[in-house]
Amino acid sequence: MKDLETYFIRHTRDISVDERPRGKMWKQNRIYIHYPWDKSRNWRKDSRSKKPDDYTGSAKKALSKLKQLASEGGYVCAHFTEQKQWLVGIVPPKSQIQLCRGKWKPEEFKRHRLKGHDGIVILKTLLLHKPRRILPDDCVVLQPAQPRQGTITRWPSIGNAVSAIVKNQKLSASLDTLSPNHQEIMCAEFLRLNESVKIGLPRLICTLRDVGRTMKDLDIVGVAQDGKQIFAQVTYSSFGSNNVQEKHKLLQKFAEHRAYLILFCKCQKIIFEKNIIIFPIEEVYARFRKTKVGKNWFKHIFRKI
């Protein structure tokens, strides 16, 4: 069997589905979508069509993803807003999308003014096999990496993390398994160590803003041991890529601050260019893993769930 892709799906309280069918889906280990109107614009009942081309906009996009998941199979991480745990599992290839019935949420039914509608919700669902329920705090590699938008989306950036949880295996430790946010934290934690000074980097003594969520142009903002500020960008992209070149330009805007400017990316060696230190993120990963702090950090990031 070829490697299956991973999908993320979110079930929020904002949809029109009542609590009972949502709870039923959770107990039955099902993921679902609810887009009631197809092109026919029949307002008297929810559409039962499973064909993406019968819908438009976000409904067509979501149903296309669900159909692809059913056809090709995949690992799934599902977030039910009302549940503390996340549901993970696998959809085998050639699975069938099934229709499940429920009731509309009363306030949503009233808001949409669905006169003549039968009040029945029709959910398009897929059953998860080998289901597991996990607390996101027990698997810290998942939560910061979750896609920010969309009902259902492919999740290539998570690597093998979800499949390892489904298989009850320890997560394989690798740089590309780390989410972008964890790569940023890794670089910040490495800068705190004496090891960073030995290889020509400033030592970070404190951060001034949350790592990875600082401002549009920066991932790390802090103060170095000598009192100067540190402004850094972190990416897993290669040095010659458009993404890295764009980040390089953004860092140049801070040259007048007389701060340490660092760009962590995929490159062969340390490069000093226009007041910016361009440093291999692979070297940060390799060196940090050998330190006492790094070993402890990675033990928690890649622990078996």
Secondary structure, 3 states (H helix, E strand, C coil): CCCCEEEEEEECCCCCECHHHHHHHHHCCEEEECCCCCCCCCCCCCCCCCCHHHCCHHHHHHHHHHHHHHHHCEEEEEEECCCCCEEEEEECCCCCCEEEEEEECHHHHHHCCCCCCCCEEEEEEEECEEEEEECHHHCCCCHHHCCCCCCEEECHHHCCHHHHHHCCCCCCCCHHHCCHHHHHHHHHHHHCCHHHHHCCCCCEEEECCCCCCCECCECEEEEECCCCEEEEEEEEEECCCHHHHHHHHHHHCCHHHCCEEEEEEECCCCEEECCEEEEEHHHHHHHHHHCHHHHHHHHHHCCCC
